[in-house]
Amino acid sequence: MKAEFSARTAKQIACRAAMGAVRHIPNGSLHVSKPTWWLESRFHFNFANYYQGPSNFGALRVLNDDLVHADGGFGTHPHRNAEIFSYILDGALTHQDSMGNREALPRGCVQYLSAGTGLSHSEMNDGDRTCRFLQVWLTPDRNGHAPQYGSAVHTKADRHNCLQHLLGGTGRLPDWPCIRGRSSITLHQDANIFVSESDAGVEHHISLEPGRQAYLVNVEGALTVNGTKLATRDAMALMANSKDHMPVSLSAGSDGSHFMLIELVGAA
């Protein structure tokens, strides 16, 4: 959605900051893991044998930016009591699980797995070029859900210059004017996942409700968030306080921006 640019004074930025907390996570601060020939991962949170970063952001437990080379991938392995989804950015990712599901999906698509009481799955790159995807885990609202799998196929048109609702949760959808669609996939957690591929100069104006928070990853291009410029792979954590709405302005850079925004209930 296009909107007029408006001048932001230092006083306005300071006022917005007072309504909540903002933390910029530069790409260079992420841990880069290269455990094998086929995988390069950037960890936003502690994962596997890495313990030097934050452990979570509320219910958001894992966010890995994975590069999986051709003929490589995560072989069959178990999960339990985790809400897991993958958002494909390049190439194609093949999912297979112990419930009998198997499919390969390309850029812009999402694969969702609620591990619940337990299952096993694999994620492989059966293509001939590197696959890049975001791997995200959330802690469920309770243990013991029945396992389930879901997926959705999307094109650029679905997320172009808007906030596409990629996955929903147990709470309500925010009242933001730039949202397009409503996901048919429901997470076992109070969270909403949005993605956008916005052209240069496109702005989105949203507001976090009191007690809500959001984690934003700029996966491609450049994005300015409340006056802070995010380069490719930079992230930002935004936390509204318990009493006030927190205005958030997103402005795509000169080459546009492709980003994911995870909106969820604040940590208790």
Backbone hydrogen bonds, N-H to C=O, Kabsch-Sander energy under -0.5 kcal/mol:
donor,donor_aa,acceptor,acceptor_aa,energy
9,T,7,A,-0.6
13,I,9,T,-2.1
14,A,10,A,-2.3
15,C,11,K,-2.0
16,R,12,Q,-2.2
17,A,13,I,-2.3
18,A,14,A,-1.6
19,M,15,C,-0.6
19,M,16,R,-1.2
20,G,17,A,-1.5
21,A,239,M,-2.7
23,R,237,A,-2.5
25,I,235,A,-3.2
29,S,26,P,-1.8
30,L,27,N,-1.6
31,H,43,F,-1.1
33,S,31,H,-0.6
33,S,41,S,-3.3
36,T,39,L,-0.7
39,L,36,T,-0.9
40,E,67,L,-1.9
41,S,33,S,-2.8
42,R,65,D,-1.4
43,F,31,H,-2.5
43,F,41,S,-0.5
44,H,63,L,-2.1
46,N,54,P,-2.6
47,F,50,Y,-0.9
50,Y,47,F,-2.7
51,Y,49,N,-0.5
57,F,60,L,-2.5
60,L,57,F,-1.8
61,R,59,A,-0.7
61,R,137,W,-2.1
62,V,137,W,-1.7
64,N,135,Q,-2.8
65,D,42,R,-2.3
66,D,64,N,-0.9
66,D,133,F,-2.6
67,L,40,E,-2.5
68,V,66,D,-0.5
68,V,131,C,-3.2
69,H,38,W,-2.6
69,H,67,L,-0.6
71,D,125,N,-1.9
72,G,69,H,-1.8
74,F,123,E,-2.9
75,G,73,G,-0.9
77,H,121,H,-2.1
79,H,119,L,-2.4
81,N,116,G,-2.7
83,E,138,L,-2.8
84,I,82,A,-0.7
84,I,113,L,-3.0
85,F,136,V,-2.6
86,S,111,Q,-2.4
87,Y,134,L,-2.2
88,I,86,S,-0.6
88,I,109,C,-2.0
89,L,132,R,-3.1
90,D,132,R,-1.8
93,L,105,L,-2.3
94,T,124,M,-3.2
95,H,93,L,-0.6
95,H,103,E,-3.0
96,Q,122,S,-1.8
97,D,101,N,-2.0
98,S,120,S,-2.4
100,G,97,D,-1.7
103,E,95,H,-2.0
105,L,93,L,-2.2
108,G,88,I,-3.1
109,C,106,P,-1.7
110,V,152,A,-2.0
111,Q,86,S,-2.1
112,Y,150,G,-3.6
113,L,84,I,-3.5
114,S,148,Q,-2.8
115,A,82,A,-2.7
115,A,113,L,-0.8
117,T,145,H,-1.8
118,G,115,A,-2.6
119,L,79,H,-1.8
121,H,77,H,-2.2
122,S,96,Q,-2.6
123,E,74,F,-2.2
124,M,94,T,-2.5
125,N,72,G,-3.1
126,D,124,M,-0.8
131,C,68,V,-3.0
132,R,90,D,-1.4
133,F,66,D,-2.0
134,L,87,Y,-2.4
135,Q,64,N,-3.0
135,Q,133,F,-0.5
136,V,85,F,-2.8
136,V,134,L,-0.6
137,W,62,V,-2.2
138,L,83,E,-2.8
139,T,59,A,-2.6
141,D,188,H,-2.5
148,Q,114,S,-1.6
150,G,112,Y,-2.4
152,A,110,V,-2.0
158,D,155,T,-1.2
159,R,155,T,-0.6
159,R,156,K,-1.1
160,H,156,K,-1.1
161,N,197,E,-1.6
162,C,159,R,-1.1
163,L,178,C,-3.0
164,Q,162,C,-0.7
164,Q,195,V,-2.9
165,H,180,R,-2.0
166,L,164,Q,-1.1
166,L,193,I,-2.4
167,L,193,I,-1.3
168,G,185,I,-2.5
170,T,189,Q,-1.8
176,W,174,P,-1.6
179,I,176,W,-1.1
180,R,163,L,-2.4
186,T,184,S,-0.5
187,L,168,G,-3.1
187,L,185,I,-0.5
189,Q,187,L,-1.4
191,A,189,Q,-1.8
192,N,263,E,-3.2
193,I,167,L,-2.8
194,F,261,L,-2.7
195,V,164,Q,-1.7
196,S,259,F,-2.1
197,E,159,R,-2.4
198,S,196,S,-0.5
198,S,257,S,-3.0
201,G,252,A,-1.7
202,V,199,D,-2.0
203,E,1,M,-0.5
204,H,250,L,-2.4
206,I,204,H,-0.6
206,I,248,V,-2.7
208,L,246,M,-2.6
211,G,241,N,-2.0
212,R,209,E,-2.2
213,Q,264,L,-2.6
214,A,238,L,-2.8
215,Y,262,I,-2.2
216,L,236,M,-3.0
217,V,260,M,-2.6
218,N,234,D,-2.7
219,V,217,V,-1.1
219,V,258,H,-1.4
220,E,258,H,-1.8
222,A,256,G,-2.1
223,L,230,L,-2.3
224,T,251,S,-2.8
225,V,223,L,-0.5
225,V,228,T,-3.1
226,N,224,T,-0.5
226,N,249,S,-2.2
228,T,225,V,-2.1
229,K,227,G,-0.5
230,L,223,L,-3.7
231,A,229,K,-0.5
233,R,218,N,-3.5
234,D,231,A,-2.1
235,A,25,I,-2.7
236,M,216,L,-2.3
237,A,23,R,-2.9
238,L,214,A,-3.1
239,M,21,A,-2.9
240,A,212,R,-2.2
241,N,19,M,-2.1
246,M,208,L,-2.6
248,V,206,I,-2.9
250,L,204,H,-2.8
251,S,224,T,-2.3
252,A,202,V,-2.6
253,G,222,A,-2.9
256,G,253,G,-1.8
257,S,198,S,-2.4
258,H,220,E,-2.4
259,F,196,S,-2.4
260,M,217,V,-2.5
261,L,194,F,-2.8
262,I,215,Y,-2.8
263,E,192,N,-2.9
263,E,261,L,-0.7
264,L,213,Q,-2.8
265,V,190,D,-1.7
266,G,211,G,-2.7
